[in-house]
Amino acid sequence: MTETFAAQGGVIRAVAAMSRAFGHLPPIYISLSRHDGAGILAVDAPDAFEVWREALGIPPQAVELRSFAGSSWVVATVTWHGAAFELSCHAIPAVAPHEAENGGAL
């Protein structure tokens, strides 16, 4: 658990660096977790997820497709400028498991 706001400074500085490096990319939702100190980045659409995934240097095989209660989303983790981040998109159409295994589109 992050004990102080100052302890979240690494993530805050990394987000500031992102705004300079990736200012041309689609907008994102940004949260800071006080539980593990990670930055949480969320986008509204699969194409925005792909743009951000590439910009952050996350390999495609590191992306997980998750589902729960009829909802599906993709998530990946990355360390960027020394700070831990989770990138996610919840606007993922549900696909049957065999479709996802056989290259079903996000």
SVG drawing of the C-alpha trace seen along z (x, -y; Angstrom):
<svg xmlns="http://www.w3.org/2000/svg" viewBox="-23 -18 36 41">
<polyline fill="none" stroke="black" stroke-width="0.4" points="0.0,0.0 1.3,-3.5 1.6,-5.4 1.9,-8.9 1.0,-11.0 4.7,-11.7 5.3,-8.0 3.1,-8.2 5.5,-10.8 7.2,-8.3 3.9,-7.5 3.0,-11.2 6.3,-12.1 5.9,-9.3 2.4,-10.5 3.8,-14.0 6.5,-12.5 3.7,-10.6 1.9,-13.9 5.0,-15.3 5.9,-12.1 2.4,-11.0 0.4,-14.2 -0.8,-13.4 -2.4,-10.1 -6.1,-9.5 -7.0,-10.7 -6.9,-8.3 -8.4,-8.0 -5.7,-8.1 -5.9,-6.8 -3.3,-6.2 -3.7,-3.1 -2.9,-3.6 -2.8,0.1 0.2,1.0 1.3,-2.5 0.6,-1.7 -0.8,-4.0 -4.0,-2.9 -4.6,-3.9 -7.9,-3.2 -9.1,-3.9 -12.6,-3.8 -11.9,-1.8 -9.9,1.1 -8.1,-1.0 -7.0,-3.5 -5.8,-0.6 -3.6,0.6 -2.1,-2.8 -1.2,-3.2 0.0,0.4 2.4,-0.3 3.5,-3.7 4.3,-2.1 6.2,0.7 4.0,3.5 4.3,6.6 1.0,8.0 1.6,11.3 1.6,9.5 -2.1,8.5 -4.6,10.5 -8.3,10.9 -10.4,11.2 -14.1,11.7 -16.5,11.7 -20.3,11.6 -20.8,11.1 -18.2,8.3 -14.9,8.6 -11.8,6.4 -8.1,6.4 -5.4,5.5 -1.6,5.3 1.1,4.1 4.2,2.2 6.9,0.3 7.5,-3.1 10.0,-5.6 10.5,-3.5 6.8,-3.4 4.3,-0.5 1.2,-1.0 -1.8,1.1 -3.4,0.3 -6.9,1.5 -9.9,1.2 -13.4,2.4 -15.1,1.8 -14.3,5.3 -17.0,7.2 -17.5,10.6 -16.3,13.5 -16.6,17.2 -13.4,18.8 -12.8,20.7 -13.1,17.5 -10.5,15.8 -8.1,18.8 -8.5,18.8 -7.7,15.1 -11.1,13.5 -10.9,9.7 -11.1,7.6"/>
</svg>
